[in-house]
Amino acid sequence: MSIARKLSDLSGDDLLTTQDVATFIGVSVRTVESWRQKGKPPKYKRFSHKLLRYRAEDVKKFINQKR
């Protein structure tokens, strides 16, 4: 998925990478990874040991809660 797309253009079920999430939120990839390790939002789904994704809807909720 191109990170050039706006988060508002995404369907709630679209899946985002850690890089996508970091870009949309405006933080580093390492910050998103740190939040994940600490159990902080946004929620994510792990598909395998190395593959995880974030639902666009969960990222939108996270951003809205921060405002």
C-alpha positions, 0 to 999 in steps of 0.5 A: 500500500502506498503511504501517500494515500490518506488514512481517511481514504482507507477502508476500516479493514485495510491492513497497514504496516508498522511503517505506514502507521508511523507515517500516519501518526507522525512518529518513528517506526521504533516508537510504534514498535516500542508501543507494541512491546509495551502493549499500548495501542493501536491494536495489531494482528500477528499473522506469523512470527515476522508478519503483523499488520494494523487495521486502518480502523484501529489506527484511526481510533488511536489518532482520534483519541489522541486529539 
